[in-house]
């Protein structure tokens, strides 16, 4: 099995990855939070909902997922006969880590009359114990399809859950106590300073942020929603409260615009807290090696897969035909 030490310094990684993609009949999927060089080589770049749809629909033999583990797991759940590769198996998620299967199972059992809506940032086992999976792009639309009298368990992101409860007026949503280590670390002081220095800038935020940050935002939405907001306002200025990997595609789709990313906490040891450490584990070198080695491979136990697939299928079904959930045009590799 080849390692990074086996890669010649003269090797054109981009050309080799493109060659392997054709040879393997592979599709490369990448999240908006990946580094720009990975986004540029991907066949499709999207948010969690868009990538789930692409994983379910692809006719490729191999899915190479440049994102984090739960995203690759979703691809395997929806396309079990395909080989699914993840460049770095250690690319996890703090939200997934905050909601372990056994405690979540007990949480569900303690509230048997509740419908369990679970954010896609969760493990296969937690998805298997859920009723419907949601993403930040479709969660509001799905909640509005559930009768107001029906109580809801929302897991694992308490900030996203609180935002949705406020947005939909739901009084009967019980939250799991989980957070995203990136979105909870943005400095409000730095945000306010940016607003003072750039009063013309639109403040746009992801709903995984705490309420004390969201209150400053003009627009709150999923990664695809944030991109669309900027795309419709070319030549303007934006202060962006989400992982800065998104700025790569925003600059392409909103020409002439200026973007300011918000720093993490003022703690010097946390200077890069606005970057997701898990998303940044994937590199061009690891992408190349996973295709050469056909590893690491995502494997899913069939019984758990089928249970998790039910909750994902409900999500995809409940997202059909909902206004505002049409995926943007895919980024196609050259």
N, C-alpha and C positions, 0 to 999 in steps of 0.2 A: 504493500500500500504506500503510495507516494505521500510525502509530507512537504511542508513549505521549504525545507532545506533542499528538496529535490527539484525545485523550480529554478531553471536557469535565469539569471538576471536579464538575459537578452530576449526572453520569451515574450511575445506579444500576447498578453493575457486576453485582451478583448477579442482578437482574431481567433484564438484557440477556443474560447468559450462559444463563440458563434459557430465554429466548426463542429464542436461537440454537440451543440444543440441540434444541428441538422442531422448529424450521425445517429443521435439517440432518439430522434423525433421527440424532443423535449420542449416544454414550455417553461419559461422563466417568469415567475410572478414575484413582484416586489411591492412592499408597502411604502407609502409616502415618507416614512421616517428613515428609510435606508439612505446611505450616502448617495450622492448624486451620480457617481460613476456606476453604481449598481442599478439605479433607476434608468440610466441611459441605455443599458444593455438589455433590460428586461423587455419581454414581449408585452407585458401588461403591468401597469402601476396603478394601485388603487387603495381604497380603505378596506376595512374588514368585510363590509357587506359586498362590495364590488369583487373582492378577491374570492369570497365564498361562492358567488355566482360563477365566476370564471372557473374555479376548481371543479364545480359541478358540471360545467358544460364542455370543458376541453376534450378534444379528441386526440391529444398527444399521448404517447406511451409513458412519458416521464414528466412529473411535475417537480421543478426545482423551486423551492419556496424561499425567497429572500425576505425573511421576516423573523418572527419569534415562534417558539415551539407550538403554542396553541393554534397558530394559524396553519402550520403544516399539518397538525393533527386534524383540523377541519377539512383540509384537502383530502386526507386519507379517509376520513369518515364518509365524505361525499363521493370519492372515487377509489373504492377499495381495491380494484384490480390494477390500478396504476402504481408504478414505482414513484414514491414521494421522497425527495431528498431535501435535507436542511443543511446548509453549509456549516453551521455550528450548533451541535445538539445542546450546548449550554445556554443558548439564547432563550431565556425564560421570560417571565413577566411578574412584576411585583403584585399585580392584582390576582393573578392565578395563585401565587404563593400565599396570599392572604386568606385564601378560601380553600382549605383542605377538604377532601372528600368526606371523611368521617364526621367532622364537626358540621359540615353542611347537611349531611344526611340527617343528623340529629335535629338541626334547625328546621328542616322540612317536616320531620315527624312531630315536632312540637307545635306545628301550625298546619294541621292536615286540611283545614278549610281554605287555605290560601293557594293562589296560583303562583307558581315559582317562575318569575321572569329572570333570566340569568344573562348577564353581559357576556359577550363572546370571549372576553379575556378571562377564560376559566379552563380548567382541565377537562379532559374527556369524561372522567368519572363524575364531576359536578354537572356537566351537561346531561349525563345519563340520568341524574336525579332531578332534572329540571323539566318544566312543562314547555316553555318557549325560550329560545335564545334570542337576544336582541343585540343590535349594534347601536352606536351613537347616532347613526344615520336613520334607523328605522324604529327606535325604541318608542318615541312619542306616538307614532302612527299605530304601533301595535298596542300600546296601552289604551289608546282611544277606541280600539275594537273590543276591549274587555268591559263588560258591564260595570258601571260605577259602584254597584253594590258588592262586587266581588273583591275581597281583600287580596293584596299582592305581596309576595316576598320578592324584594329586589336585591340581587347580589351580583358581584361582590363590591361594586364601587358606590360608596355612600354619597359621594359628591354628585355623581351622575344621577343617582336615584333621587337625591334631594332636589336637583334641578328639574327633573322630570315630574316629580310630585307637585312642585310649584307651578310648572308650565301647564300641566293638565288639570290642576285643582284637585288631585286625588288626596283624600284624607286617610286612606286605609292602606298605605304602603309601608311595609316594615323593611328596614334596610340592614343588610350585612355591613359590618364595620371594616371595609377594605378601602384602600386608596392606591392611586398611581404615584410612584415615587418621583416621577418627573413633574406631573401637573400640580402636586401639592407643594413643590419646592420653589415655585416662582416667587420672586420678591415683590411684595406690594409696594414697598418703598421705591424700588427701581422702576416699577410700572408707572407710578405716579410721576416720577421724575421724567420719564419718557413722554408722558402725556403733557406735562408742563412745557417741555422743550419742543414738542411737535403737536401743538393743539389742533392742527388740521388733520392729523392722522386718525384713521378709523381703528378702534380697538376691537379686535376679533379674537374669540376664545373658544377653546374646546370645553365641553361641559364636564370633563373630568376634573376641571379646576375647582377649588373651593369657592364658596359663595362670595367671600370677601374679595376675590379677584373678579368673579363674574359680574359683580355689580358695576364694574368700570367698563364693561364691554358694550359696544353698540350692536354686535352680532355674536351669537353663540351657536355653534354648530359642529357637525362632524368634520373630519379632515376634508372630505369631498365638498362639504358645504362651505367651509372656509375658503377653499380654492375657488369655488364658483363665485363667492362674494367678491373676491379680489379680481377675478377674471372679468366681471361685469363693470369694473371701475378702473380701467387702464389709466396709467399716468398719475394715480393718486398714492397716498401714503398709508401704511398699515403698521400697527403694533400688534404682533402676533403672539398669542398665549397658547402655544402648543409646541411640540418637539420641533426644533429648527430644521430637521431634515425636509420638512414640507416646503421650505422656502425655495428649494431647487425647482420644483414644478411651478410654484407660484410666480417666480420670476419669468418663466417661459410663457405662462398663460396670461399674465397681466403686464404687457410690455410698457416700459417707461415708468413703472411703479417703484416706490421705495418701501423697503420692508425693514422693520426693527424687531429683532427677537428680544424677549425679556429675560434678563439673567436669572440664575437661581438665587438662593439665599445669599446674604452678604458674607457668610462664613467663607473664609479664604480656602478652606479645605473642600468647598463645594462649588468651586468656580464654574464647573461644567454641569451643574445639576439640571440644566435645561436640555441636556442630551440624554437620551435613553441608553444606558450602558448595555442593555441587552440587544437592542436594534443595531448598535454599532459593532457588535461582535462579528457580524458578517462582513467579509472583505472580498475583493476580486480574487485574491489568492485562494481563499476558502471556497468560493464559488467554483473556481476552476478545479480544485482538488476533489470536491464532492462529485463533480461530473466525471472526472477521470476514474475515481475510485468507486463510483456508484454507492457512496456512503458519505455521511450517516443516513441510514434508512429509517423512515417513520413506520413503525409497526403498531397495530391496534388489535386488541383482543376482540373477536367477532361479536360476542355477546354484549360487551360494553359499547362497541361501535353501533350496533343496531339501536340500542336505547338512546345513545347520544344523537343518532341520525334523526330520530323522531322529533326531538326538540328543534333541531336545525331545519328539518323539513317544514315544521310549523312556521318558523321564522320566514323562510323563503316564500311559503304560501301566503302568509299574512302581509308580505311586502309587495305582492303583485298588484300592479295597477294603482299603487298609492302615489299621489301627486308628490313630486319632489324626490322620488326615489329612483328615478331613471339614471342609470350609470352614465358618466361622461364618456366621451370617446376614448378608447384605450390608447396607451402609448405603445407604439409598435416599433420593435427594434429594426434598425437599418441593416 
